[in-house]
Amino acid sequence: MSVDQLTELQHRLLDARIVRHVLDANEFESLETDQAYLSQAQMIQHYCQETDTTVSGWKVALSGAPAQAKYALQHPVYGHLCSDMQLENESCIALANLYQPKLEVELAFILKQTITTADLTDAELLAKVGQIRPAIEIADTRWQNWQFNLAQFLADNAAAQFYILGDEIEVAIADLDNHPLIEHTNLDVTVTTQSEDHPIRNYLWLVRTLLQQAKSLNAGDVILTGSIIRPMDLNIGQYDFSVLGQKLSLQVI
């Protein structure tokens, strides 16, 4: 894709995100994967300027084996989080304000220290996590009918839309495997986390990937570590979860 086409794509995705409409993926089929992260970063920079918000962290996406197989990946991908994407726990949102949303339940790792070098052990990187909090992510896409290729998904900031954080979990990061992650929900969900798709593994992958790309990881950053359930279509109703002793709720009208 040419520079002019990339610029047009960024402007179109930015407008679609702010005004809430969708694009036809067929218009931008020539976007290449190696251009997509650059386009994502530039679009988010413009989004923050236009909406007076700031980057608040990062999300891991396509962390499950089926999603990776669909796009011939051997690893997850990532997107940016912005402060205006965070909703309060027990929020009520209108389905009419979204286009084609999906709900995921995740663990959020909150950094207590800035990370500036990749020359750290796994244990040292895990020690940078100050809190673990349960999270709901509401993913939505600017591509019509969820039809996109990998590069288009990345350029659209990995479908990041909203996220909700619960209170801090009183379980040490090293003990996550010793507890059922979702203790209760009023919904029929499928827990999907496997050893190759563990929140810790996803966190370590993300941090090392971002540092290799000379990106910033700052104290206070929220890192959504990938869905621990099969993503669900978001519909009108009440969504309640108990995750490692903490409550998450969302009402959709």
N, C-alpha and C positions, 0 to 999 in steps of 0.2 A: 504494500500500500504506500502511495506517495505521501510526502510530508503534508501536502494540501489536503489529501483525503483523511489523514490522521487528525488534522486540525478540525476538519468538518465533523468527524466522528466524535471527537471530544466535546465539541459544542452541542451536537445533537444529543449525546448521552447526558450532558449536564442539563440541558433544557428539559429532557424527558424526566430526569430525577427531580427537578425543582417543580415543574408544572404538572408532573404525574401523567405521562402518557407513554405509549410504547412505540418501538421502532420495528421495522421489518428487517430481519437479519439478512435477507437476500441483497439488501443495498450495500452491505459491507462484507461480502464474502472474502474479499482479498486481504483482509486483515491477517497478519502473521502473528504467531504466538510470541515470537521474540519482540514484537512491537507492543504487545498487549499490556504488559506490566508498566511500561513507560507511559502508555496512554492512560492507564488507570491512575498512576501517580499524578499526572498533569491534570486530569479531570478532577481528582479530589482536591488538589491545590486550588483550582478555580472554584470548586464547590464551597470550600471553606471561606474563600474571599467573598463570594456572592451571598452567602447565608450567615456570615459572621460567626462561624463555628470553628472548632479546632479538631485535629486528629486526637482521638482518645485511646487508640490501641489498634489491634489487629484481629482478624478472624481467620481460622483455618477452614478451608472448604474442600469438598470432594475428598474427604478423608477415608471414606469407606471403599472396600474392594470393588463393589459393583460400579460405583461412580468412576473410580479410576480406570476400570476395565473399559467403560464406555468411551473414555477419551484416550485410551492407550497410555495411561500414566503409571509411573512407578512410585509416585509420592503425591501428597496433597498439593493444593494451591492456596493462595492467601488473598485477602482483601483488607482494606482499611476500615476502621471504625471511627466515627465522628461523635463529638459530644451530643449533638442534637439527635442522634439515633437512639440514645438511651431513654427508655421510659421507666416510670416508677413501677415497682412491684404492685400488683393488684390494679393495674391500669385498665381503663375501658377504651377500646379503640373502635372506629367505624370501619367495617369492611369496605364500604363505598370509597374510602380514601386510599385503598390499595388496589392493585390490579389483579395479581394472581399469586397471592402470598402462600408461603409454606411455613410451618412451625417446626422448630427443632429445640431439643433440650440439650444443654451442654454444661460443662464445667468451665468457669472463667477463672483464670489465674491472674491475680493482680500483682504487678511488680512492686517490690519495696525499694529496689535500687536500680539505677540506670545501668545498662549493659553496653559496654563500648568495645569489647574485644571478643572474638570467637575462641581465643586461646584459653578456654576454661573447660573443666571436666563437666560431665553431666551433673554430678553432685553439686558442683559450684553454680551451675546455671539454675538448678532446682532451688538452691538456697537463695536465689534472687526473688523468689515468689514469696510475697508477704501474706496473701490471703487466697483461699479457694472459695469461690462463691458459685452457687447454682445459677444457671442462666437460661432464659428463653431467647432464642433468636427467631425473628420474623424475617425470612428471606423473601425478597421480591425482585423481579427482573424487569428491565426496560425493554426486553425483547419479546415480541408478540408470541403468545402461546408457549412460552418456555422453549422456543426453538432457537438454538444458537450453537455455534461451535465453541471449542475451548477458548480461542482467542477472544471471541465476542463476550464470553462469560467473564473473562479476566478484565476486559476493558470496562465492563459494567460493574466493576468493583466486587466481583464474585457474589453478586445478588444481595449485598448487604443493604438492609433497610432499617430495622429496629432491633434493639435488644433490651432485655430486662434482667437485672441482677437481684438475687436474693441476698440474705444476710450471710455473713461469713460462716463457713463450715468448720466445725470443730473436729476435723479429722486431719491428721498429718498427711502430707503429700505421699509419704512412703507407705502409708496404710490404706490407700485408696482401693487396692485390690481386695482388701479384707472385708469390704462392706458392699451390700447391694446399692448401686448408685441411685436408682429410683425405688423408693420404699412404698409409695402409694401414688395413684393418679385416678381421676374419675373417667379416664379415657382408655380405649383399647390401643396400647402402644407396643411396639416391638423394640426391645433394647438390642442394639446392634454392635456395641463396642467389642472388638476382638483384640488380641494381643498386638496385631499389626496396626491397630487403629485406636490405641490407648491415648487418653488425654495427655499423659506425660510424654509419650513418644511424639505426639503431634506438636506439643509445646517445644520440645527440643529441636524438632525439624524446623519449625517456624523461626525460632531464635537464630539458629545457625544459618538458615537461608537469608534472613534479613541482614545479619551481620556481614555475610559474604557480599551482599549487595550494597554495603556501606549505608544502611538505613539505621535510623535511631530507634532505640528501645529505652524508654524513659521511666523513671519511678512514677508509679500511678497508672501506667498503661494497663488497659484491660486486654487480655488475650483470650478470645473464645477458642476453645481447643477442639472443636469439631463435635458434631451431633452424636449423642449416645443413644438416640432412637432413630428409627426410620422416619425421614421427614414426612410431615402430614400436611395435607391441604388445610388451610385455615378457613374455617367456616364460622357462622354465627353460633355463639354458645359460650360456655364457661370452661376454662382450661385450668385445672388444678394439679399441682405436682408436689410431692414431698421428696426432696433430693438430699440424701445424707443429713437428715434431721432439719432441713430448712424448707420453708414453704415458698412456692412460686404460684402466682395466680394471674390470669389474664381473662378479661371479659371482652367478647367481640359482639358488637351490635350491628 
